[in-house]
Amino acid sequence: MVAAYSSTMKWSEPHLPADGGPPTIKNHSVTYHNGLLYCFGGYDGRRNHMTLLVYSLRDQRWTPVSAGVGNGGGGGGGAHTNASISGMDGSGGDRRGGRGGRGGHPHVTVAGTPPPGRNGHTATLATSRRHGADGREGENNDREDDDDSARIFVIGGWLGSGPLAASDMHVLDISGGVEGLRWYQPPVRGTPPGPCNMHSADFVPTRNEVYVFRGGNGREYLNDLHALDVNTYTWRAVETTGAAPQQRANHSSAVLEELEELFIFGGWNGKERLNDIHILHTGTGAWTCPRIGGVLPHPRAGMTLTALRGRLYLFGGSGTSSKCFQDLQILDRKEMAWLDVMQQDETSSNMSTWHMHEHHSDNEDYPRGNRRQGDRRSASARQTHEEMDDGPSSSSAMSIGGGGGFRKHADWRTQEIDQHDTLSVAAQPCNANPNDEDTIPTVFVQGGGPGRRAGHTATAVHRHIYVFGGSCGSDYLNDFFVLDTDPPPRIAVTEPTSLQLFERRLRHFFNDEEFSDVTFIVEGQHVYGHRMILSLVSDCFRAMFTTGFRESAAGCPEIEIPNCSHEAFLAMMEYIYTGKTPKIELFGVESGRGIDKVVDLLELADQFFLDHLKQICERMLQSAVNADTVEYLLQVSQKTNAVQLESVCRHYERNRESIGG
C-alpha cells in the first residue's frame, strides 16, 4: 500500500473578556478585513438583530458599534468615532482612546442608516478601486494613500415581516477601519435578484463581481444565479452551461480564487437535505458535478464552507430530524476528494475519525463517494529509542561467543534504521491486496473544537478559520473557536543523546577485535577488550592500565588472567559491555555446577571492583542457601567481602531449626 501524507491542525478557544460579550445568535454574518471581524444581524430565538459588532483579533475583544449622530439614509460623511480602539483602526497602529459605553468598551459609531434587523442574509467583502458614495468612481475619494476600497455587501435575508424575504442591498464601507464606518445604499443598474433568504453570495476578485446563488424567497426554492459588478453596481443574470444545481436554500458556497471556481454544497430543497457538490467556473460559466473521492459528508443544511489554500473546510450543519453535526470535513481540490479527518489527543496516540463518529451515529444509509471500503488508516505508533531492538543478544552468558555476528561499525545509523524497518514491517498486518494504493491525505486535528451547531459562521483569516455562534435546537450560542489549519511545526528532539548512543552501541564491541587495544588470555583463549571502556566501569582495570602495573607497559598487548575460567571471565565482560544479567540455572540436575558458575563470577566481580555485578551474584546465591550449602557460601561471602550474602548465611544459621535444616 502506498501511504498518503498527513498534516496536523489545531482547535483553540480565545479567552474573551467576561463583560460585554456578543449575543447568542444564528444565521448572522461575520466578515473579515484588516485585522477585524465584522458581525451583523442574526436571530436569537425571539427577534432579529441589527447590531453591528467588531472583533479585534489583536485585542481579542468584541465591541458593539452604535449609530452615529445625524445619520441620513445613505449620504456621505464619515463615522463619528468617540474613541479609537487599540488595534481596531485597521492600521495596526498604537493609538488608544478613552473608554466609553457599557462594560468599559470603546465607543464606536457608524454613519449612515443601518439595515433593518435580519437573519439568513449574506455579507460579502469586496475590495476594489475606491468609489464615491453614490457608486461613481473617483467622487469623494480624498484618501490618496489608500488605493483600494473595502466594502461589505449585505444582501437579502429574512426581516420577520411580510410573505417574502428581503430584496434590498446595503453596503458597509470599512476602508478606513472603525474610524470611517459608513452604511449606504448605492443606486443599482440592471435587474436585482429579488427577494432571497438563505442564499449565498461570493466575491470573485478576477471578475470584480459578487455571485449570488439565490436560495429561497419565502415561497419557493430557487437556483437562479446573479452577479453584481462591485465597481458599477450593475446586476446581471449569469448565463451558464452544463447541469445547474437543483433548487435549494440554506446551502453553503465558497470560491477558490486561484481557479475562479464557485462551489455549491448541500442545503435543503423543501423535501430533503442534500450533500451534492457543484462547481461553476466563473470564467466560462460552465457548471460541473465532479466525481468526489473519499467519504461523503452526511446530507445537511446550515453548514459552513470556507475556502482556504486550495481546500474547502465544511463544518457543522443540520441533518435529518434536525440533528446537528460537529464534524469537520475537508475537501481537497487538488485531490478532488474528501480527506480523512481524525481527532488526535495531544497527549496520546489515540485517534478517532470524524467520519466514523458521525456516520455511525445515525442508523441511516447515505450514498458515499468512490472511496474503497475498509481502507481507513490508523496512525502507527512510532517506536521509541528505548524500545528499539539494539541487535541480537544471547539468552545466557555462556552462549555468547563475541561480536562476530555484526557488520563492521562504519555506519551505525544505517544498521539501526535497517533493524527498525525490519521490525516495523514485521509488525504490520497483512493487506488483502498488496497492490492497493491509498493516496488520500489524512488530517489530524488536535484540541477541543466547537460543539454541534448549525446557522453559525466560519470565517477565513490567513491560515485560521474563526467559527462563531449558531444554534443546536433551542440552544443559541455565542462561543468562539479558532481552527489553525497550518500550526507552526513543533521541533521535537527525538534523536538519541550521545550517552544513549554510547549505551546502545557499546554492546556491539563486546569481545570484538575491531578497535580493541587490549587482549586477555584466559585458559589459553583470547578475550578482546578496550582500555577506556574497562577503565570507566572498573577501578581495578583503571589501575591495571595506568599506575605502573606490568599490564600498563607499552608494547604489552596481551594480559594473562590466571586462576579464572574462560566462561566466567567472558560472562563478566559481557556484563560490562551490555549491562546484561547473567542467566545461570541454579536448580536442576546440575545445580551444584550452577552454584560454582555464580561463585566464579562473584569472585571476579570482587576482584575487579564491579559492585553492581557483585550484588547480582549475591541475590542469585540467596536462593541457594540451605543446610548443604550454608557453610560453603558463608566462606565464599567472607572471601569475596559479600556482606549481604554473609548476612543471609548468618540468618540461616540462627534460624536453622525453624527453617527445618
HUWO-V904031 format. One record per pair of residues at least 24 apart in sequence whose ideal C-beta (glycine too) atoms are under 10 Angstrom apart, sorted by the first residue. I is the first residue (numbers start at 1). J is the second residue. Records with the same first field share a line. If there is no record, write none. Layout:
I = J, J
//
This chain:
1 = 375, 377, 428, 431, 433, 434, 435, 436, 437, 438, 439
2 = 435, 436, 437, 438, 439
3 = 377, 380, 437, 438, 439, 442
4 = 335, 337, 339, 340, 377, 437, 438, 439, 440, 441, 442
5 = 439, 440, 441, 442
6 = 339, 340, 342, 377, 379, 441, 442, 443, 444
7 = 330, 339, 441, 442, 443, 444, 445, 485, 486, 487
8 = 344, 346, 442, 443, 444, 445, 446, 484, 485, 486, 487, 489, 490
9 = 313, 328, 330, 341, 344, 443, 444, 445, 446, 447, 449, 463, 465, 483, 484, 485, 486, 487
10 = 344, 346, 444, 445, 446, 447, 449, 482, 483, 484, 485, 486, 487, 488
11 = 328, 343, 445, 446, 447, 448, 449, 450, 465, 467, 481, 482, 483, 484
12 = 446, 447, 448, 449, 464, 480, 481, 482, 483, 484, 487
13 = 447, 448, 449, 450, 467, 479, 480, 481, 482
14 = 55, 57, 60, 61, 466, 479, 480, 481, 482
15 = 60, 480
16 = 55, 60, 61, 62, 478, 479, 480
17 = 59, 60, 61, 62, 103, 104, 105
18 = 103
19 = 61, 102, 103, 104, 105
20 = 53, 61, 62, 63, 64, 101, 102, 103, 104, 105
21 = 53, 61, 62, 103, 478, 479, 480
22 = 49, 51, 53, 55, 62, 63, 64, 468, 469, 478, 479, 480
23 = 49, 51, 53, 62, 64, 469, 476, 478
24 = 469, 470, 471, 475, 476, 477, 478, 479
25 = 49, 51, 53, 119, 455, 456, 457, 468, 469, 470, 471, 476, 477, 478
26 = 119, 120, 302, 453, 454, 455, 456, 457, 469, 470, 471, 472, 475, 476, 477, 478
27 = 118, 119, 120, 121, 157, 158, 197, 198, 250, 302, 454, 455, 456, 457, 469, 470, 471
28 = 53, 118, 119, 120, 121, 123, 157, 455, 456, 457, 468, 469, 470
29 = 118, 119, 120, 121, 122, 123, 124, 152, 154, 155, 157, 201, 457, 459
30 = 55, 123, 304, 456, 457, 458, 459, 466, 467, 468, 469, 480
31 = 122, 123, 124, 125, 150, 152, 153, 154, 172, 174, 457, 459
32 = 57, 125, 152, 459, 460, 461, 462, 464, 466
33 = 90, 125, 127, 150, 151, 152, 174, 175, 177, 461
34 = 88, 89, 90, 91, 92, 127, 150, 174, 175, 176, 177
35 = 59, 87, 88, 89, 90, 91, 92, 177, 461
36 = 63, 85, 87, 88, 89, 90, 174, 177, 178, 461
37 = 62, 457, 459, 461, 466, 468, 480
38 = 65, 123, 125, 152, 172, 174, 178, 181, 459
39 = 64, 65, 123, 457, 459, 468, 469
40 = 65, 114, 115, 117, 118, 121, 123, 152, 154, 157, 170, 172
41 = 114, 115, 116, 117, 118, 119, 120, 121, 123, 154, 157, 158
42 = 117, 118, 119, 120, 121, 157, 455, 457, 468, 469, 470, 471, 476, 478
43 = 117, 118, 119, 120, 157, 158, 160, 455, 471, 476
44 = 119, 469, 471, 476, 478
45 = 471, 474, 475, 476
46 = 476
47 = 117, 119, 160
48 = 116, 117, 118, 119, 120, 121, 157, 158, 159, 160, 161
49 = 117, 118, 119
50 = 114, 115, 116, 117, 118
51 = 114, 117
52 = 108, 109, 110, 114, 115, 152, 172, 181, 183
53 = 108, 468
54 = 85, 88, 106, 108, 110, 174, 177, 178, 181
55 = 88, 459, 466, 468, 480
56 = 85, 86, 87, 88, 89, 106, 178
57 = 87, 88, 461, 462, 464, 466, 482
58 = 85, 86, 87, 88, 92
59 = 85, 86, 87, 88, 106
60 = 87, 480
61 = 85, 86, 87, 88, 105, 106
62 = 105, 468, 478, 480
63 = 88, 101, 103, 105, 106, 107, 108, 178
64 = 101, 102, 103, 105, 106, 107, 108
65 = 107, 108, 109, 110, 114, 172, 178, 181
66 = 101, 107, 108, 109, 110, 114
67 = 109, 110, 111, 112, 113, 114, 183
68 = 108, 109, 110, 111, 112, 114, 181, 182, 183
69 = 109, 111
70 = 111
71 = 109, 110, 111, 112, 113, 114, 182, 183
72 = 111, 112, 113, 184
73 = 112, 113, 183, 184, 185
74 = 111, 112, 113, 133, 134, 170, 171, 182, 183, 184, 185, 186, 187
75 = 111, 112, 113, 133, 134, 182, 184
76 = 111, 112, 132, 133, 134, 139, 140, 182, 184
77 = 111, 112, 133, 140, 182, 184
78 = 109, 110, 111, 112, 173, 176, 179, 180, 181, 182
79 = 108, 109, 110, 111, 112, 173, 176, 177, 178, 179, 180, 181, 182, 183
80 = 107, 108, 109, 110, 111, 179, 181
81 = 106, 107, 108, 109, 110, 111, 176, 177, 178, 179, 180, 181
82 = 106, 107, 108, 109
83 = 107, 108, 109, 178, 179
84 = 108, 177, 178, 179
85 = 177, 178, 179
87 = 177, 178
88 = 177, 178, 179
89 = 176, 177, 178, 179, 180
90 = 146, 150, 174, 175, 176, 177, 178, 179, 180
91 = 176, 177, 179
92 = 177
93 = 177
95 = 179
97 = 179
106 = 178
108 = 177, 178, 179, 181
109 = 178, 179, 181
110 = 172, 173, 174, 178, 180, 181, 182, 183
111 = 173, 180, 181, 182, 183, 184
112 = 170, 171, 172, 173, 181, 182, 183, 184, 185
113 = 170, 183, 184, 185
114 = 154, 170, 172, 181, 183
115 = 154, 155, 157, 159, 166, 168, 169, 170, 171, 172, 183, 185
116 = 157, 159, 160, 161, 166, 168, 170
117 = 157, 158, 159, 160
118 = 154, 156, 157, 158, 159, 160, 165, 166, 168, 170, 197
119 = 157, 158, 159, 160, 197, 198, 455
120 = 156, 157, 158, 159, 165, 166, 196, 197, 198, 199, 215, 216, 249, 250, 302, 455
121 = 154, 155, 156, 157, 158, 159, 165, 166, 168, 169, 170, 196, 197, 198, 199, 201
122 = 152, 153, 154, 155, 156, 157, 169, 196, 197, 198, 199, 200, 201, 202, 210, 212, 213, 215, 253
123 = 152, 153, 154, 155, 157, 170, 172, 201, 457
124 = 151, 152, 153, 154, 155, 200, 201, 202, 203, 210, 211, 212, 228, 230, 255
125 = 150, 151, 152, 153, 172, 174, 203, 210, 459
126 = 150, 151, 152, 153, 171, 201, 203, 204, 205, 208, 209, 210, 228, 229, 230, 231
127 = 151, 174, 175, 203, 205, 208, 230
128 = 203, 205, 208, 229, 230, 231
129 = 208, 230, 231
130 = 173, 175
131 = 171, 173, 186, 230, 231, 232, 233
132 = 186
133 = 171, 173, 182, 184, 186
134 = 184, 185, 186, 187, 233
135 = 171, 184, 185, 186, 187, 188, 189, 230, 231, 232, 233, 234
136 = 186, 187, 232, 233
137 = 231, 232
141 = 175
143 = 175, 176, 180
146 = 175, 176, 180
148 = 175
149 = 173, 174, 175, 176, 230, 231
150 = 174, 175, 176, 177
151 = 175, 182, 184, 186, 203, 230
152 = 183
153 = 186, 201, 203, 210, 212, 228, 230, 233
154 = 183, 185, 201
155 = 192, 193, 196, 199, 200, 201, 210, 212, 226, 228
156 = 192, 193, 194, 195, 196, 197, 198, 199, 201, 212, 214, 215, 216, 217
157 = 195, 196, 197, 198, 199
158 = 195, 196, 197, 198, 216, 218
159 = 195, 197, 218
162 = 195, 218
163 = 195, 217, 218, 219
164 = 194, 195, 196, 197, 216, 217, 218, 219
165 = 194, 195, 196, 197, 198, 199, 214, 215, 216, 217, 218, 219, 249
166 = 195, 196, 197, 217, 218
167 = 192, 193, 194, 195, 196, 197, 217
168 = 192, 195
169 = 193, 201, 210, 212, 228, 233, 235
171 = 230, 233
185 = 233
186 = 230, 232, 233
187 = 233
188 = 228, 229, 232, 233, 234, 235
189 = 228, 229, 232, 233, 234, 235, 236
190 = 226, 227, 228, 229, 232, 233, 234, 235, 236, 237
191 = 226, 234, 235, 236, 237
192 = 226, 228, 235
193 = 217, 222, 224, 225, 226, 227, 228, 235, 237
194 = 222, 224, 226
195 = 219, 222
196 = 222, 224, 226, 249
197 = 249, 250
198 = 248, 249, 250, 251, 267, 268, 301, 302, 455
199 = 224, 226, 248, 249, 250, 251, 253, 267
200 = 248, 249, 250, 251, 252, 253, 254, 262, 263, 264, 265, 267, 305
201 = 226, 227, 228, 253
202 = 253, 254, 255, 257, 262, 263, 264, 280, 282, 305, 307
203 = 228, 230, 255, 257
204 = 230, 255, 257, 260, 261, 262, 280, 282, 283
205 = 230, 255, 257, 260
206 = 255, 257, 258, 260, 282, 283
207 = 260, 282, 283
208 = 232
209 = 234, 235, 236, 238, 282
210 = 235
211 = 238, 253, 255, 262, 280, 282
212 = 238, 253
213 = 238, 244, 245, 248, 249, 251, 253, 262, 264, 267, 278, 280
214 = 247, 248, 249
215 = 247, 248, 249, 250, 251, 253, 267, 268
216 = 247, 248, 249, 250, 267, 268, 269, 270
217 = 249
218 = 249
220 = 247, 249, 270
221 = 246, 247, 248, 249, 250, 251, 267, 268, 269, 270, 271
222 = 247, 248, 249
223 = 247, 248, 249, 251, 264, 267, 269, 278
225 = 262, 264, 280, 285, 287
227 = 282, 285
238 = 262, 280, 282, 285
239 = 285
240 = 280, 281, 282, 284, 285, 286, 287
241 = 280, 281, 284, 285, 286, 287, 288
242 = 278, 279, 280, 281, 284, 285, 286, 287, 288, 289
243 = 278, 287, 288, 289
244 = 278, 280, 287, 289
245 = 269, 274, 276, 277, 278, 279, 280, 287, 289
246 = 274, 276, 278
248 = 273, 274, 276, 301
249 = 301, 302
250 = 274, 300, 301, 302, 303, 317, 318, 454, 455
251 = 276, 278, 300, 301, 302, 303, 305, 317
252 = 277, 300, 301, 302, 303, 304, 305, 306, 312, 314, 315, 317, 458
253 = 278, 280, 304, 305, 307, 312
254 = 304, 305, 306, 307, 308, 311, 312, 313, 314, 331, 458, 460
255 = 280, 282, 307, 312
256 = 307, 308, 309, 310, 311, 312, 333
257 = 282, 307
258 = 307, 309, 310, 333
259 = 283, 307, 310, 333
260 = 284
261 = 288, 307, 312, 333
262 = 287, 307
263 = 305, 307, 312, 331, 333
264 = 289, 305
265 = 297, 300, 303, 304, 305, 312, 314, 317, 329, 331
266 = 297, 298, 299, 300, 301, 302, 303, 305, 314, 317, 319
267 = 299, 300, 301, 302, 303, 317
268 = 299, 300, 301, 302, 318
269 = 301
272 = 299, 301, 320
273 = 298, 299, 300, 301, 302, 303, 317, 318, 319, 320, 366
274 = 299, 300, 301
275 = 299, 300, 301, 303, 314, 317, 319, 329, 366, 367, 368, 369
276 = 367
277 = 305, 312, 314, 331, 336, 338
279 = 333, 336
290 = 333, 336
291 = 336, 337, 369, 370
292 = 331, 335, 336, 337, 338, 368, 369, 370, 371
293 = 331, 332, 335, 336, 337, 338, 339, 369, 370, 371, 372, 439, 440
294 = 329, 330, 331, 332, 335, 336, 337, 338, 339, 340, 341, 355, 368, 369, 370, 371, 440, 441
295 = 329, 337, 338, 339, 340, 341, 353, 354, 355, 356, 358, 359, 366, 368, 369, 371, 373, 376, 440
296 = 329, 338, 355, 359, 366, 367, 368, 369, 370, 371
297 = 325, 327, 328, 329, 331, 338, 354, 355, 358, 359, 366, 369
298 = 323, 325, 327, 329, 355, 358, 359, 361, 362, 364, 366
299 = 364, 366, 367
300 = 324, 325, 327, 329, 454
301 = 454, 455
302 = 453, 454, 455, 456, 470, 471
303 = 327, 329, 453, 454, 455, 456, 458, 470
304 = 453, 454, 455, 456, 457, 458, 459, 465, 467, 470
305 = 329, 331, 458
306 = 457, 458, 459, 460, 465, 466, 467, 483, 485
307 = 331, 333, 460
308 = 458, 460, 461, 462, 463, 464, 465, 483, 485, 486
309 = 333, 460, 462, 463, 485, 486
310 = 334, 335
311 = 335, 339, 441, 443, 485
312 = 338
313 = 341, 443, 458, 460, 465, 467, 483, 485
314 = 338, 341, 458
315 = 449, 450, 453, 454, 456, 457, 458, 465, 467, 470, 481, 483
316 = 449, 450, 451, 452, 453, 454, 455, 456, 458, 467, 470, 472
317 = 452, 453, 454, 455, 456, 470
318 = 452, 453, 454, 455, 470, 471, 472, 473
319 = 358, 361, 362, 364, 366, 454
320 = 362, 364, 366
321 = 362, 364
322 = 454, 472, 473
323 = 358, 361, 362, 364, 452, 454, 472, 473
324 = 451, 452, 453, 454, 455, 456, 470, 471, 472, 473, 475
325 = 354, 357, 358, 361, 452, 453, 454, 472
326 = 354, 357, 358, 449, 450, 451, 452, 453, 472
327 = 353, 354, 355, 357, 358, 359, 361, 449, 452
328 = 354, 358, 443, 445, 449, 450, 458, 465, 467, 483
329 = 354, 355, 358, 443
330 = 354, 441, 443, 445, 485
332 = 440, 441, 443
334 = 441
335 = 439, 440, 441
336 = 369
337 = 369, 370, 371, 439, 440, 441
338 = 368, 369, 371, 440
339 = 440, 441, 442, 443
340 = 371, 375, 376, 377, 438, 440, 441, 442, 443, 444
341 = 442, 443, 444, 445
342 = 376, 377, 378, 379, 442, 443, 444, 445
343 = 444, 445, 446, 447, 448, 449
344 = 379, 443, 444, 445, 446, 447
345 = 446, 447
346 = 444, 446, 447
347 = 446
348 = 381
349 = 378, 379, 380, 381, 382
350 = 379
351 = 377, 378, 379, 442, 444, 445
353 = 377, 378, 442
354 = 443, 445, 449
371 = 438, 440
372 = 433, 436, 437, 438, 440
374 = 432, 436
375 = 431, 433, 436, 437, 438, 440
376 = 438, 442
377 = 438, 440, 442
378 = 442
379 = 442, 444
380 = 424, 427, 428
381 = 427
382 = 420, 424, 494
383 = 420, 423, 424, 427
384 = 494, 496
385 = 416, 420, 494, 495, 496, 497, 500, 501, 504
386 = 496, 500, 504
387 = 420, 423
388 = 416, 417, 419, 420, 423, 496, 504
389 = 416, 419, 420, 422, 423
390 = 416, 419, 503, 504, 505, 506, 507, 508, 578
391 = 415, 416, 419, 504, 505, 507, 508, 578
392 = 419, 507, 508
393 = 507, 510, 574, 578, 580
394 = 510, 571, 574, 578, 580, 582, 583
395 = 583
396 = 571, 574, 580, 582, 583, 584, 585
397 = 567, 568, 570, 571, 572, 573, 574, 575, 578, 580, 581, 582, 583, 584, 597, 601
398 = 567, 568, 570, 571, 574, 582, 583, 584, 597
399 = 583
400 = 510, 511, 570, 571, 573, 574, 578, 580
401 = 511, 570
402 = 510, 511, 512, 513, 526, 527, 528, 570, 573, 574
403 = 507, 508, 509, 510, 511, 512, 513, 514, 528, 577
404 = 511, 512, 513
405 = 508
406 = 507, 508, 509, 510, 512, 514
407 = 508
408 = 508, 512, 514
409 = 505, 508, 509, 512, 514, 515
410 = 514
412 = 501, 504, 505, 508
413 = 495, 501
415 = 505, 508
416 = 496, 501, 504, 505
443 = 485
445 = 483, 484, 485
446 = 484, 487
447 = 481, 482, 483, 484, 487
448 = 481
449 = 481, 482, 483
450 = 477, 479, 480, 481, 483
451 = 475, 477, 479, 481
452 = 477
453 = 477, 479
456 = 481
458 = 483
460 = 485
462 = 486
463 = 487
502 = 533, 536
503 = 578, 579
506 = 530, 533, 576, 577, 578, 579
507 = 574, 577, 578, 579, 580
508 = 577, 578
509 = 533, 577, 578
510 = 570, 573, 574, 575, 576, 577, 578, 580
511 = 570, 573, 574, 577
512 = 577
516 = 557
517 = 545, 557
518 = 544, 545, 551, 552, 556, 557, 558, 559
519 = 556, 557, 558, 559, 560
520 = 551, 558, 559, 560, 561, 564, 566, 569, 570, 573
521 = 558, 559, 560, 561, 562, 566
522 = 559, 560, 561, 562, 564, 565, 566, 567, 568, 569, 570, 573
523 = 560, 561, 562, 564, 565, 566, 567, 569
524 = 560, 566
525 = 566, 567, 569, 570
526 = 558, 566
527 = 559, 561, 566, 569, 570, 572, 573
528 = 573
529 = 559, 573, 576, 577
530 = 576, 577
533 = 573, 576, 577
534 = 573, 576, 577, 608
536 = 576
537 = 575, 576, 577, 579, 608, 609, 610, 612, 613
538 = 572, 576, 605, 607, 608, 609, 610, 611, 613
539 = 608, 609, 610
540 = 606, 607, 608, 609, 610
541 = 576, 608, 609, 610
542 = 609
543 = 609
544 = 608
561 = 604, 607, 608
563 = 603, 607
564 = 600, 603, 604, 607
565 = 596, 597, 600, 601, 604
567 = 597, 600, 601
568 = 596, 597, 598, 599, 600, 601, 602, 603, 604, 605
569 = 600, 601, 604, 608
571 = 597, 598, 600, 601, 604, 613
572 = 600, 601, 603, 604, 605, 607, 608, 610, 613
573 = 604
575 = 601, 604, 605, 610, 612, 613, 616
576 = 608, 610, 613
579 = 612, 613
581 = 612, 613, 616, 617, 619, 620
582 = 613, 616, 617, 620
583 = 620
584 = 617, 620
586 = 620, 621, 623, 624
587 = 623, 624
591 = 624, 629
592 = 624, 628, 629
594 = 620, 624
595 = 620, 621, 624, 629, 632, 633, 636
598 = 624, 633, 636
599 = 624, 632, 633, 636, 637, 639, 640, 642
602 = 633, 636, 637, 639, 640, 642, 645
603 = 636, 639, 640, 642
604 = 640
605 = 640, 642
606 = 636, 639, 640, 641, 642
607 = 640
614 = 640, 641, 642, 643, 644, 645
615 = 642, 644, 645
617 = 642, 645
618 = 642, 643, 644, 645, 646, 647, 648
619 = 644, 645, 648
620 = 645
621 = 645, 648, 649
622 = 647, 648, 649, 652
623 = 648
624 = 648
625 = 649, 651, 652, 653, 659, 661
626 = 652, 659, 660, 661
627 = 652, 656, 659, 660, 661
628 = 661
630 = 656, 659, 661
//
